[in-house]
Every structure is written in C-alpha cells, then in structure tokens.
C-alpha cells in the first residue's frame, strides 16, 4: 500500500490545505492500492498562483525551445526508466490488463521523443517582408497557464500528451489527475520534481469533479486541455466560453469498422481484438460498431465470436489476461444496463450477456462478460451511445454507400476503420467517413499525426506539430 501525504505544487512538495484523502482500491479484489491527499480549492488557488507567477515573471517561458527541450528530454529518460513499475501500478488501480499497460508505458518514450522532434523543427518565429516596406515578424507565443484534466483509462498517456507540448511551448501547467488513478499521478509528480523544472512550472493535483470544475473556472487559467466524456466536455466548453478561455477537448467515440465483402473475416477478427477490445474496451477510440455485408454476415459474426471466446477474463496482473475488471462498480453497472438494453431492443446475444463471469477468484471484482450482439439496428442505444466496455455490435449492410451512411450516422467522430483486400479502395472509403482517425486494415496510428475528433468527439487536435501548436498563440509584429 502506497501513501502520500503531500502534493506537488509549483514543483515543491507541499502540505495540503485540507485533511481530505483519496483511497484507491483495486477493481480486481478491492484491496487498498494507496492513499493520497485530496486536493481542495485552496490547493488549486496555490497551484494557479505559482503557475501564474512562473509564467508572468519566471524563466521558463523565456528560455529557448532548445533549453526547455533539454529538461523534457531528462524527464523522458527518468520516466522511461520506471515504465514497468508504472505499468504495474496502473494495472492495480484501473484494472487494465498488464499487456496493455506495459505496451503503452513503453510507447510513451517515443511519444515524448516525437514532441521533442516537432519542437526542434517548429516555426517558432518567421519573418515576412512588409507590403509597404519594413518587415513582419510572426511568432508563436506560449498560451499561458494550462489546466490539464485527464481520465483514468490511460493516465500517463493522457497526461503526457498535454504536459509535454504545453511545457515545450513555454506554458506552465496544473495537472488534475483522476481519483481512480491518483496514486500513479503522484508517481508522475515524483518524476516531474526530479526532472528539474523551475519553480512554479508544474503542479499535480488529485481531486474529484467538483475541484476540477473549480480549476477549470479559475480566472488565473488561460487554457483547458481535457480528455474525458462528451458530457463533461460540454460542461467544460460552457465554462471556458464564459471566460473566452482556449480549450482542447478529446472526448468520446462510437467508432465503426466497415468490413467489405472482399475482406478476410479472420484478419478482421484478429485486428479487432486490439482495436475493439484493447484496454478492456474502456477506450474512446474502440471500434464498437462492426458493419458487415449481408452476403458474408454470418462469417463475420462467427469469426468475431470465435476471437472473443478465446479472450481470457481475469486478474489483470496475469500475463495471459486480455480483459480485466471494469474500473469501478458504477462502470460495471453501467455496462450491464447497456447489455440489458440491447436485449430489450431486440438485438441477438451471440456470446456473453448479463451478469458477471463465474470464474473462481473473480467474485470481488467489477467484472463483466465480454458481449457480442448481432442483428443490431444502428438506431439502438447500444449502437448510438458510448458504452466504454467490452461490448461489440455487428450491424448488417447491403451496399457500400449504405455502410458509409451507417458509419456516419453517429453523434461521434473519433476513430474508425475499413477492412478490404484493396487498400487503395479502403483509402477512398476512409475519405468519406466523418471521423478524425481512421485505419485501413488495422494500420497503426502514427504518433506524429494529428489526433482528435469530429462532431461530439471533441475540439482541437493532439500529437505532432499540430498538438504542439495548440499551446501557442500567434503574435504578429510589424517592424
């Protein structure tokens, strides 16, 4: 059991303003993982004041990008050295299978390195000849004090895709971590403190939604960077709009994977094991609507069902486990309610269904049965609403045009894919889908490319030079 008694505020370990604590329990067996302070509004005030002073008067925004990059590179080395430890801790907190947390934590070294590369090539300052003599200097100035608010499902990835570009741009940052994964947030704070940022530049505050809202509405904050639910994103956008704050929102998804008639169902199923059911299905990018042609519908259903039957559900710390427990009881109950809804609306349960697995040793955990629905109509709740768990729907279509229409018939637009023997044709299909990220035959996403959503899946983009630019403002100076 891990205990923290202080908060990282402005780079210094500080006694919290209140005595409240957050207890983090394992969703597998309810054991106590750790106890950390619960940041209060007074702690937010302290962190914002430190960040404001550091931005307005401190050295960090006035260093060169290369100087800031050296500190980030040092942080990257320190963080990467603890990847296995951090992965195991996150698994114990949120129930993500160890194969997933290990893979993701080790990938973060490259994620940060890509931002460092983008910063090295970024147009921080350019010059244009003046139209009437003289010249115009255009510079990218840091946006200011950033409030970064992250979820529990991939905590360090979500944190660093905000922290790193914001810091490289010269911003100061207050990171608000999720109660469900507050302990690994404090581990991240340790590494940030060791990296050697100047006073006031970085704070890490574990807290609940009420304190998050206080931070978001704080007049000392210039920009909000948020990953989480669409409902929460709408609230944040409203608060930001009242104060004309800059905002980046990476929100929910209900992504469609289109299986064309020339695709290999076995290849589709193997790819969807990762794209649909990675991280317990608790992923905004999960491909949870599978669109299959009627001419091969049963083949596709059978292939995906066979894949899902082979998934090991159990202790997330075990190397052969693919699906661990849901992060908390409320999430388990939410998923169960969607499974019941699918049955009520007339979808056919191919495997899984209501109730928890009957595997010995899982009785204390927040487990659900991975569930596959067939004969789904796209108007059903299970096809329109984000479930955030291991529940897949298979929807039939007759023509490619109909498949494209079904894929686009969603309030979301975050990810998606197409499966076909002709990758160039797959690219043509991709161009017809209103979604921010798309995969042809399961091709991996490039961490240098912009990532974000259309429609209710968010505002703005992360990763690469576009993600770095999101933490800057343009300033034009006539000389």
PyMOL commands that set and color helices and strands:
alter all, ss='L'
color gray80, all
select helices_A, chain A and resi 41-57+60-62+65-81+83-94+98-121+155-169+179-195+209-216+230-243+265-275+278-281+294-309+329-344+381-384+400-408+423-430+464-469
alter helices_A, ss='H'
color red, helices_A
select strands_A, chain A and resi 2-3+6-9+12-15+21-25+32-37+125-129+135-142+145-149+172-177+202-206+223-227+246-250+255-259+287-293+348-351+371-374+391-397+412-413+416-419+439-440+454-455+458-459+472-478
alter strands_A, ss='S'
color yellow, strands_A
deselect
rebuild
show_as cartoon
